[in-house]
Amino acid sequence: KETSSPSLGKDRADTVIIGGGCVGVSLAYHLAKAGLKDVVLLEKSELTAGSTWHAAGLTTYFHPGINLKKIHYYSIKLYEKLEEETGQAVGFHQPGSIRIASTPTRVDEFKYQMTRTGWHSTEQYLITPEKVQELFPLLNMDTVLAGLYNPGDGHIDPYSLTMALAAGARKYGAQLNYPVQVTNLKSRSDGTWDVETPLGIIQAKRIVNTAGFWARDIGKMIGLQHPLIPVHHQYVVTSTIPEVKALKTELPVIRDLEGSYYLRQERDGLLFGPYESEEKMKLQDSWVTNGVPPGFGKELFESDLDRIMEHIEAAMEMVPVLKKADIVNTIAGPITYSPDILPMVGPHQGVRNYWVAIGFGYGIIHAGGIGKYLSDWILEGEPPFDLIELDPNRYGKWTTTEYTAAKARESYGFNNIVGYPKEERFAGRPTERTSGLYDLLKSKCSMGFHAGWEQPHWFYKPGDETGYKPSFRRTNWFDPVGREYKQVMEKVGVIDLSPFGKFKVKGRDSVKLLDHLFANVVPKVGSTNISHMLTPRGKVYAELTVSQLYPGEFMLITGSGSELHDLRWIEEEVTRGGYKVEIENMTDEMGVLGVAGPYARQILQKLTREDLSDGSFKFLQSKHLKLSDIAVTAIRISYTGELGWELYHRKEDTVALYSAIMEAGQKEGIDNFGTYALNALRLEKGFRAWGAEMNCDTNPLEAGLEYFVKLNKPADFTGKQALKQIKEEGLKRRLVYLTLETDNVDPEGNESVWYNGKVIGNTTSGTFSYSAQQSLAFAYVPTELSKVGQKLEVELLGKNYPATIIQEPLVLTEPTRMRLQRKGESPKI
């Protein structure tokens, strides 16, 4: 065991990492290896204290999240060569792992996951019960229907892994100092930090909080409430089992999903770790209210076998040799959970140069990849690929301690639940983020959860099967969504869009700032456009609607999940460029209603003196007006592609505005519609969505967004030079528009696209087109296979369906149809 004498070593550093678990040490290793000088890690007791040292150490290539697979992949490849690089043994075993399916729904889930693996470098196979038995001969095969097999999986010794990373970090010049406790953090006016310790102060250009279950305490020093809570996780180790000892090769790791536990070989015995239900599992809530007890480092909790008894029984049923085994060790230690189990990784909105890598329920498998990912982001100024699902800014002031506790319980208990598309989870809801319409609509629809908000997905009518009924195939929402689609195309519909992120930007430099931030031109006063913020490498960081309401005063609108993600980027640019502007986040104060369909104008005109005719209120114009005496900012735009307006107003006016519109539209047959119908409408019109067709993995040219990118505008916007180079070099892939011949299943996005027996690309989003009566999807494919008429295949639930690239859009937008009509041409609906 290595020792370290407490010292600071220096009083200045580029990056100070707080916390010496596997994640913090991995970041120190990667930053130093990439050549960053002055990396200092401070650990309050000793390396691996906290959750790292007692972890079960599982490593797997599997993850349902597309980009998290990249993190897992990198970690495993790093761990395979770490011993050779650092001279430190890491105790890495790679016997593979098998997830067990013992219900038909679980087999569907495995097929769903397999269609998402074809375009990844991860080895993953759907295997028969016979193959499962061959790989794990000690299983009771009575209920086994299939296995999901990852050959490179296994487990690693967490202590040895951390020490090897530490040796690497030192080798490349990082300083790891312990025991040194951080007692306070003070931000300086130039954006640097004073990191206070009993041994003195280090001035840091940036700090990274990797403090595990102490991360909340570190956050509190600067006024942040990180939504984290420690969970009691137990696992059990048995004595030698003769049948295990007799095996020639190590058993693969088993995950029995219905029994909700993992099981692996530990020397000549077995190690077994369950995830209890939300009623039985235990949170360490006192640490949230009172902080972690001083001195807690390598301690454990009292174990409680009663709590995990049903899982032990399930494991004995599945692996009968367990019945005769003695338990020699029970470990019960704290693991930090965020509300959705996913960690929080990246720079934090509202605080300069403060980064986090916290909330790791699975720190060992994430440590390597996250260290590399964060190191690249810190050094390059942009993330190496898109990981919005880990953005620390996905949480906000609405994330209360009660919410965090309820969600952590649910997430722990649901650890092995079936992962459906369009998944909804209901604990902790609703938060304080409800629009004015929530109470009015909650019993009439199936609500979805978006960044703390409740938003209608689809509405019920008499005779519908109500409620949330998840499925891998078409389910109870399919016909109602078709009905809402028809409502918008033929009459008029109203949708609650209040979850949008909404910012006001004004001040002397507002035009200059936006001209630099966005690839599109700055809209004139009274006009609106779609604009993209690009990264220096030319990737699509964000898509916003920009309106200039008054000279130099703008309203910026983004999707609910991007609110603080986009705001942080804008604020950072303001600081970096010294722009004189004020930015106000209006998201919670403002309600938004969308009104769309052929009768939208007719109905709204009844409520206002303002002329809404096409000549007076053109497409992509914005105006301040009164509807039924309620002040609104109206923008003539609709994500449905039909005639429509978005109506921005004070949140307290939402009910009155909604009621007035509904009443005015009685004769025209007005009705509600939800986000599922909106998605079908936008896909038919060929509208891209941020997070699907475009993100930090894509550039706007391959995404077909040239129309919004003005390479010839005078301003040198972020990403302009990179885009010019991308254009010059030519595109390797393109976004295409596909129709599919399917049966009872539709594409969701991220499915493998096949050509000539090979995977050549992936879908980004999909739906059923209620106008063409067939499935529709966007997909990325190599440029040479991107022509209209090209025949491809899309894999859905283990079957390849014929697909054809068609000319987009399937349905022309209303403004285009009007333009063609004026020219005397007959437009296609």
BELPE-V377327 format. One record per pair of residues at least 4 apart in sequence whose ideal C-beta (glycine too) atoms are under 6 Angstrom apart, sorted by the first residue. I is the first residue (numbers start at 1). J is the second residue. D is the distance in Angstrom with one decimal. If there is no record, write none. Layout:
i = (I,I)
j = (J,J)
d = (D,D)
This chain:
i = (4,6,6,8,8,8,9,11,12,13,13,13,13,14,14,14,15,15,16,16,16,16,16,17,17,17,17,17,17,18,18,18,18,18,19,19,19,19,20,20,20,20,20,20,21,21,21,22,22,22,22,22,23,23,23,23,23,24,24,25,25,25,26,26,26,26,27,27,28,28,28,28,29,29,29,30,30,30,31,31,31,32,32,32,32,32,33,34,34,39,40,41,42,42,42,43,43,44,44,45,45,45,46,47,47,48,48,48,48,49,49,50,51,51,51,52,52,53,53,54,54,55,55,56,56,57,57,57,57,57,58,59,59,59,59,60,60,61,61,61,61,61,62,63,63,63,64,65,66,67,67,67,69,69,71,71,72,73,74,74,74,75,75,75,76,78,79,79,81,82,82,82,83,83,86,86,86,88,88,88,89,90,90,90,90,91,91,92,93,93,94,94,95,95,95,96,96,96,97,97,97,97,98,98,98,98,98,99,99,100,100,100,101,101,101,101,101,102,102,102,102,105,107,107,108,109,110,110,110,111,111,112,114,115,115,115,116,117,117,118,118,119,119,119,123,124,125,127,127,127,127,129,129,132,132,133,135,136,136,138,138,140,140,155,156,158,166,169,180,182,182,183,184,184,185,185,185,186,187,188,191,191,192,192,193,193,194,194,195,195,196,206,207,208,209,209,209,209,210,211,211,212,213,213,213,213,214,215,215,215,216,216,217,219,219,227,227,227,227,228,228,228,229,229,229,229,229,229,230,230,230,230,231,231,231,231,232,232,232,233,234,234,234,235,235,236,236,236,237,237,237,237,238,238,238,238,239,239,239,240,240,240,241,241,241,243,244,245,250,251,253,254,255,256,256,257,259,260,260,260,261,261,261,262,263,263,264,266,272,274,274,275,275,276,276,276,277,278,278,278,280,281,281,283,284,286,287,288,292,300,300,301,303,303,308,315,315,316,316,335,336,337,337,338,339,339,341,341,342,342,343,343,343,344,344,344,344,345,345,345,346,346,347,348,348,348,349,349,349,349,356,357,357,360,362,363,366,369,370,376,376,377,381,382,382,383,385,386,386,386,391,393,393,393,395,398,398,398,398,399,403,403,406,406,407,407,407,410,410,410,420,421,424,430,430,431,433,433,434,434,435,435,435,435,436,436,436,436,437,437,437,437,438,438,441,441,444,444,445,445,446,446,446,447,448,448,450,450,450,451,451,453,453,455,456,457,457,457,458,458,458,458,458,459,460,460,464,465,469,469,471,472,473,473,474,474,477,481,481,482,484,484,485,485,485,486,487,487,487,487,488,488,488,488,488,488,491,491,491,491,492,492,492,492,492,492,493,493,493,493,494,494,495,495,497,497,498,498,499,500,500,501,501,501,502,502,502,502,503,503,503,504,504,504,505,505,505,505,506,506,506,506,507,507,507,508,509,509,509,509,510,510,511,513,513,514,514,515,515,516,516,517,517,518,519,519,519,519,520,520,520,520,521,521,523,523,523,523,523,525,525,526,528,528,528,528,529,530,531,531,532,532,532,532,533,533,534,534,534,535,535,535,537,538,538,538,538,538,539,539,540,540,540,541,542,542,543,544,544,545,546,547,547,547,548,549,549,558,558,562,563,573,574,574,586,589,590,591,591,591,592,592,593,594,595,595,595,596,596,596,596,596,597,599,599,600,600,601,601,603,603,603,604,605,606,607,607,607,607,608,608,610,611,612,617,617,619,619,621,622,623,624,625,626,627,628,630,630,630,632,632,633,634,634,635,636,637,638,638,639,639,640,641,641,642,643,649,649,653,654,662,665,673,679,680,682,683,683,684,684,684,685,685,685,686,686,688,688,689,690,691,692,692,692,693,693,693,693,694,694,698,698,699,700,700,701,702,702,702,703,704,716,719,731,733,733,734,734,735,735,736,736,736,736,737,737,738,738,738,738,739,739,739,739,740,740,740,740,741,741,742,742,745,745,746,746,746,747,747,747,747,747,748,749,749,749,749,750,751,751,751,752,752,753,753,753,753,753,753,754,754,754,755,755,755,760,760,761,761,761,762,763,763,764,765,766,767,768,769,769,771,772,781,781,785,788,788,790,791,792,793,794,794,795,796,811,812,812,812,812,817,820,820)
j = (178,179,180,199,200,202,175,202,203,38,40,202,204,36,38,205,39,206,40,195,202,204,207,24,27,28,41,208,210,42,182,209,211,218,24,210,211,212,24,25,41,43,47,178,50,52,212,26,52,162,363,367,210,357,363,367,370,41,210,162,165,166,165,367,368,371,371,374,39,41,169,174,165,168,169,371,372,375,36,39,375,39,169,172,173,174,172,375,379,174,175,176,177,180,182,47,178,179,181,49,179,297,178,162,166,52,53,159,162,297,298,212,212,334,335,158,162,159,298,331,333,158,364,235,273,155,156,157,158,364,155,76,154,156,365,97,153,72,122,150,152,153,150,68,69,72,419,389,750,385,386,387,120,122,366,369,365,122,368,369,372,365,368,369,152,368,92,156,85,86,90,164,89,90,164,167,168,163,164,167,160,156,160,161,164,157,160,156,154,155,152,154,154,250,252,151,153,252,150,153,252,253,132,147,149,252,254,148,255,144,147,256,106,107,110,145,146,143,144,145,258,418,145,146,472,418,126,146,148,797,798,472,126,751,752,795,750,122,124,752,759,752,759,762,151,150,149,131,132,147,149,141,144,144,147,141,252,251,252,319,321,318,320,264,161,364,176,174,197,195,197,196,196,221,193,221,222,194,193,192,352,353,203,205,204,207,201,203,202,204,201,353,354,355,215,218,356,358,357,215,218,336,230,292,334,336,292,226,228,358,226,228,291,224,226,339,395,399,404,336,338,359,283,288,337,404,405,408,284,287,334,336,283,335,337,412,282,301,332,335,303,308,332,273,331,272,327,330,266,271,328,329,269,270,325,327,269,326,328,245,268,269,269,321,325,321,268,268,265,265,264,263,262,261,318,416,314,274,275,416,274,311,315,273,270,272,271,271,315,308,311,412,415,280,281,307,413,409,410,413,307,412,413,405,334,290,292,401,296,332,333,332,330,332,312,319,322,322,323,361,359,361,408,359,404,407,361,411,389,390,359,360,390,356,358,359,392,357,370,390,391,392,355,354,356,392,393,564,567,568,392,370,374,366,366,367,370,373,374,380,384,383,536,535,536,696,697,695,696,697,565,564,565,568,399,431,432,433,452,403,428,431,427,428,411,427,428,414,425,427,470,748,468,434,454,452,452,453,438,454,496,498,591,654,591,651,654,655,441,496,654,658,442,454,445,456,459,460,456,459,457,458,468,454,455,457,455,499,560,560,561,499,560,499,674,674,675,676,477,480,481,674,676,672,464,466,480,476,475,476,475,797,744,745,478,744,481,676,677,770,673,677,677,680,770,490,491,493,671,673,493,596,597,640,642,673,597,599,668,669,597,599,600,665,668,670,596,597,671,673,595,672,594,673,592,594,591,592,560,557,592,558,563,587,557,586,587,590,556,583,585,555,584,586,510,554,581,583,510,552,553,582,580,581,582,580,513,579,580,581,552,581,522,579,581,518,522,522,715,715,717,533,573,531,532,534,709,717,529,531,708,710,710,713,527,528,529,546,548,548,551,621,547,620,622,635,546,708,544,546,540,543,700,708,541,542,538,718,719,539,541,719,722,699,719,722,723,726,696,699,694,698,700,569,562,566,690,556,558,557,556,555,622,635,554,553,555,562,566,566,587,577,579,581,590,651,648,649,651,654,646,648,647,646,600,644,645,600,638,640,642,644,642,603,668,643,644,605,612,664,665,668,612,612,664,627,628,660,664,625,627,625,616,617,621,636,636,815,636,635,634,633,634,631,632,660,653,656,657,647,649,648,645,647,646,645,646,642,644,678,682,681,685,813,814,814,653,657,657,658,670,670,677,767,767,687,767,776,769,810,811,809,811,813,808,809,693,694,693,694,695,749,764,765,703,735,764,778,698,703,702,703,726,705,709,731,731,733,734,735,735,720,723,783,780,782,783,786,778,780,779,781,786,805,806,808,777,779,803,805,774,776,804,806,775,794,801,803,801,802,775,801,796,797,766,768,775,751,763,766,775,777,766,763,764,765,766,762,763,794,795,759,795,760,761,762,779,792,794,759,793,800,760,785,792,781,782,779,780,781,780,777,779,778,778,777,776,775,776,810,811,810,785,786,790,805,807,805,804,803,800,801,803,800,801,829,816,817,827,828,827,825,827)
d = (5.1,5.4,5.5,4.9,5.4,5.9,5.1,5.9,5.0,4.6,4.3,5.5,5.0,6.0,4.1,4.9,5.2,5.4,5.1,5.1,5.8,4.0,5.0,4.9,5.6,5.5,4.3,4.8,5.7,5.6,5.3,5.5,5.2,5.7,4.2,4.0,3.7,5.8,5.4,5.9,5.9,2.9,4.3,5.9,5.3,4.1,5.1,6.0,4.8,4.7,5.6,4.0,4.9,5.2,5.6,4.9,6.0,5.8,3.4,5.3,4.5,5.1,5.2,4.4,5.7,3.1,4.5,5.6,5.4,4.6,4.2,4.4,4.6,4.6,4.1,4.3,5.1,3.7,4.4,4.8,4.8,5.1,5.3,3.7,5.1,3.8,4.7,5.6,5.7,4.1,4.9,4.6,5.5,4.7,5.8,5.9,3.7,6.0,4.1,4.4,5.2,3.9,5.8,5.6,5.8,4.3,4.1,5.3,4.8,3.8,5.3,4.2,5.3,6.0,5.3,5.1,5.8,5.5,5.9,5.4,4.1,4.6,5.3,5.3,5.4,4.5,5.0,6.0,4.9,5.3,5.2,5.7,5.6,5.6,5.0,5.6,4.5,5.3,4.3,4.6,5.7,6.0,5.4,4.2,5.0,5.5,5.0,5.9,5.2,6.0,5.9,5.3,5.3,5.7,5.8,3.2,5.6,5.7,5.9,4.0,5.6,5.5,3.3,4.5,5.9,4.1,5.3,5.7,5.8,5.9,5.4,4.9,5.6,5.2,4.7,4.3,4.6,5.6,3.7,5.0,5.8,5.8,4.8,5.0,5.0,3.2,4.8,4.6,4.5,5.5,5.7,4.0,5.4,4.1,4.9,4.6,5.4,4.1,5.4,3.6,5.3,3.8,5.9,4.3,5.2,5.3,5.8,4.2,4.6,5.9,6.0,5.0,3.7,4.8,5.5,5.0,4.4,4.0,6.0,6.0,5.2,5.7,5.4,5.1,4.6,5.2,5.5,6.0,4.6,4.6,3.7,5.6,5.3,4.7,5.4,4.3,5.0,5.9,4.5,3.2,3.9,5.4,5.2,4.6,5.3,5.3,4.7,4.0,6.0,4.6,4.7,5.7,4.8,5.6,4.1,5.5,5.4,5.7,5.9,5.6,5.4,5.7,5.6,5.8,5.1,5.4,5.7,4.0,5.2,5.9,5.8,5.1,4.1,5.7,5.9,4.6,5.4,4.3,5.8,4.9,4.2,5.3,5.8,5.6,4.7,5.1,5.2,5.9,4.6,5.5,5.3,4.0,5.8,4.4,5.4,4.8,4.7,5.9,4.7,4.4,4.9,5.8,4.6,5.9,5.3,4.7,5.5,5.6,5.8,3.9,5.2,5.3,5.3,3.9,4.2,5.6,5.1,4.4,4.2,5.2,5.9,5.3,5.6,5.6,5.6,5.4,5.7,4.6,4.1,5.4,3.9,5.6,5.9,5.3,5.0,5.4,4.1,5.4,5.6,4.6,5.9,5.8,4.5,3.3,5.4,5.1,5.3,5.2,5.4,5.0,5.8,4.2,4.0,5.0,3.9,5.9,5.6,4.4,4.8,5.7,4.2,5.5,5.5,5.3,5.1,4.7,5.4,4.1,5.3,4.5,4.2,4.7,5.0,5.8,5.2,4.3,3.4,6.0,4.9,4.5,3.9,4.9,5.7,5.2,5.9,4.7,5.4,4.0,5.5,4.8,3.3,5.9,3.9,4.1,4.2,5.7,4.6,4.1,5.4,3.4,5.2,5.0,6.0,6.0,5.9,5.5,5.0,5.8,5.4,5.7,5.1,4.3,4.0,4.3,5.9,5.9,5.7,4.7,4.9,5.8,5.7,5.5,4.1,3.6,5.3,3.4,4.9,4.3,5.8,5.7,4.5,4.7,5.7,5.3,5.3,4.9,3.7,5.0,5.8,4.4,5.9,5.7,5.1,5.0,5.8,5.3,4.5,4.3,5.8,3.8,5.0,5.7,5.9,5.6,5.7,5.7,5.0,6.0,6.0,5.5,4.2,4.8,6.0,4.0,5.9,5.4,5.3,4.2,3.9,4.8,5.2,3.5,5.1,5.8,4.1,4.5,5.4,4.6,4.0,5.6,4.2,5.9,4.4,3.7,5.9,5.6,4.8,5.7,5.8,3.7,3.8,4.5,5.4,5.1,5.0,4.7,3.9,4.6,3.6,5.4,5.4,3.5,5.6,5.9,5.6,5.8,3.0,4.8,5.1,5.1,5.8,5.8,5.7,5.4,5.6,5.8,5.7,5.9,4.1,4.5,4.9,5.4,5.9,4.6,5.4,4.3,5.2,4.7,4.2,4.2,5.2,3.8,5.9,5.3,4.0,4.7,5.5,5.2,4.7,5.0,5.3,4.5,5.0,4.9,4.8,4.9,5.6,4.1,5.1,4.5,3.9,5.9,4.7,5.0,4.1,5.4,5.4,4.6,5.0,4.7,3.9,3.7,4.9,5.3,4.4,5.6,5.5,4.8,5.1,5.9,4.2,5.4,4.7,5.4,5.8,5.7,5.4,5.8,6.0,4.8,3.5,4.2,5.2,5.9,5.7,5.1,5.8,5.5,6.0,3.8,5.5,5.7,4.3,5.4,4.1,4.9,4.8,5.2,3.6,5.2,5.5,4.2,3.2,5.2,5.7,4.5,5.1,5.1,4.4,6.0,5.7,5.9,4.4,5.7,5.2,4.6,5.9,5.4,5.5,5.9,4.1,5.7,5.3,3.7,5.1,4.4,5.4,4.1,4.7,5.3,5.0,5.0,5.5,4.5,5.5,5.6,5.1,5.3,4.0,5.8,5.7,5.4,5.8,3.9,5.0,5.6,4.4,5.5,5.5,4.1,5.0,5.8,5.3,5.6,4.0,5.8,4.7,5.8,5.1,4.9,5.6,5.9,4.2,4.9,5.0,5.1,5.8,5.4,5.7,4.7,5.5,5.3,5.8,5.9,4.7,4.4,5.6,5.6,3.0,4.5,5.0,5.9,5.1,4.8,4.4,3.4,4.5,5.5,4.7,5.9,4.0,5.8,5.6,6.0,5.9,4.5,4.2,5.0,4.8,4.2,5.7,4.8,4.3,6.0,5.4,5.2,5.6,4.6,4.8,4.9,5.6,5.9,4.8,6.0,4.7,5.8,5.7,5.5,4.5,3.8,5.9,5.5,4.8,5.4,4.9,5.8,5.4,5.7,4.4,4.4,4.7,3.2,5.5,5.6,4.1,5.0,5.1,5.8,5.1,5.0,4.2,5.8,5.8,5.0,4.5,4.3,4.5,5.8,5.6,5.5,5.3,4.2,3.9,4.9,5.8,5.7,5.4,4.5,5.3,4.5,5.5,5.6,5.8,5.8,5.4,3.7,4.8,6.0,5.0,4.6,4.6,4.3,5.0,5.5,4.8,5.6,5.8,5.8,3.0,6.0,5.1,4.1,3.3,4.0,4.9,4.7,4.8,5.7,5.3,6.0,6.0,2.8,4.5,5.7,4.7,4.1,4.8,5.5,5.5,4.8,4.4,4.9,5.9,5.2,3.9,3.4,3.7,5.7,5.8,5.7,5.6,5.6,4.6,4.1,5.5,5.9,4.8,5.3,5.0,4.4,6.0,5.1,5.5,3.8,5.0,6.0,5.0,5.6,5.6,5.2,5.0,5.7,5.7,5.5,5.0,5.5,5.5,4.1,5.8,5.8,5.6,5.5,5.1,4.7,5.7,3.9,4.8,5.7,4.5,5.9,5.4,5.9,5.6,5.5,4.0,5.5,5.2,4.6,5.9,4.9,4.6,4.9,4.9,5.6,5.9,4.8,4.8,5.5,5.1,2.8,5.9,4.2,5.9,5.4,5.2,4.1,6.0,5.9,4.6,5.6,5.6,4.7,4.6,5.9,4.1,5.9,5.0,5.6,5.6,5.8,4.1,5.6,4.7,6.0,5.3,5.8,5.9,5.5,4.9,4.0,6.0,4.6,4.4,4.6,5.6,3.5,5.7,5.7,4.4,6.0,5.6,5.8,4.7,5.5,5.6,5.5,5.1,4.4,5.8,4.8,4.1,5.5,4.8,5.2,5.9,5.8,4.5,5.1,5.1,5.9,4.0,4.3,4.2)
